[in-house]
């Protein structure tokens, strides 16, 4: 299993899945693409934590991860 956790002690925000914007929806999609889970915990005035977990069961999963990374880098404007 691989786990990515990003957290801060910033302002935080009120998170609701029904009001998620494109950024959060994009992260959720990428987690699904690698057969993973995606979780956001945010509290106003206490910061935010984003956690993505994925099981690394097959080599094709690594290939999918790497193909997504390449696509992201190719979209960076010059």
Secondary structure, 3 states (H helix, E strand, C coil): CEEEEEEECCCCCCCCHHHCCHHHHHHHHHHHHCCEEEEEEEECCCEEEEEEEECCCCHHHHHHHHHHHHHHHHCCCC
